[in-house]
Amino acid sequence: MGTEAKGKRNHLPWLPVLLIFLLTSVILAAGCGPSMENSQEEGKLDVIATTFPPCDFARQAGGGHVQVSMLLPPGSESHTYEPTPKDLIRIQSCDLFIYNGGSSDTWVDRMLEAAEIDPAKTVRMMDYVSLIEEAEEGVIEEEEQEDGFLPSLHHYDEHIWTDPMNALRIAEGIAGRMGEIDPEYATDYRANAERYADQLRALDETFKEIVEAGVRSEIIVADRFPLIYFTTAYGLDYTAAFPGCAAETDPKPRTVAAIIQKVREEQIPYIFHIEFSNEKLADLVAEETGAQKLLFHTAHNVSREEIESGVTYLSIMEENAENLRKGLGK
Ligand SMILES: [Zn+2]
């Protein structure tokens, strides 16, 4: 009895250490930290994704066999990101590199053309889905043309992941490529992707049910509009202020007036803004009309706090579902 108690006492000091160790492992396994901060774990597939959606899809498909890092610093603007020389070295040394392939990461195409990245170890997300042209109708302000723009690339909207069924196709594509690079665990990657696909199908059903039950079938986005894949998937109408990748979100007076008029005339109770927005226009419209603001998080990027609190594409979209239920509800 006495010895047993003594033994227990002796073991007790280890408990907090063990707990800290376990917690740290959980955080590391959770992944999607900045690529510069993650130390490489022995024996795991080293995956780098440019932004949050592919980062999350990769950790869902990869499970415990991979370590996924995000290239874009948390909370930063994805459209103006340019890789640092250190980033390039990280990309060249990783086992799998995942990028979207739209107008925000033309730098990847330049690297591929210059043979600085091996195409065999990359996944281009836009290869896995049907592309939709950038919305013009329903978006009040036009895209400012920048110097050196590639019109052919700009033609298609890049925010493909906002449709959960596209997320499913991309996750399956990532799992397939992981299996090619790391055949030992190919069946695990496929099984993980299948499990994830079930969750995405459930999310898709939720959105369908919300839109069907809604009193309204239009959303007002007093912000940028990176949601053409989402609205197309669920047959929603929209009126939005700025194009999806617009750098400038200081609304022109006629934009403010148009949205206010629309909200007033149709007595629309809720308007949407997106994440990391200055919410200038949404605030103006809310003030003028009494409509309430709701967030539609397009998951373009997430903040450090969101990463630390363990957000996922699914958790973000489930919150969107609740806001959409409210927004369409009356
Ligand atoms: Zn964008």
Residues whose N, C-alpha, C, O or C-beta is under 5 A from the ligand:
A	BS01	ZN	G244 C245
